[in-house]
């Protein structure tokens, strides 16, 4: 691991130190976690990569909505069949 010097204002250092102590971790671990969160939040990725992730997320949501639509359609069909059976009604299709 490469050692790097980090320069902070005294106020920022005390704030980071307090947060690390509250989380019961070392300052080094605290800064590594902050950097990892920034990397996970696409800070270092280019726009194309971020757009592709958002498109993939949108596709997943659309697939889920389609599945829910199909399930709801099946459910409503079953409820309608049950209702028609209960009421003893038949559907007569016009030609």
Secondary structure, 3 states (H helix, E strand, C coil): CCCCCCCCCHHHHHHHHHHHHHCCCCHHHHHHHHHHHHHHCCCCCCHHHHHHHHHHHHHHHHHHHHHHHHHHHHHHHHHHHHHHHHHCCCCCCCC
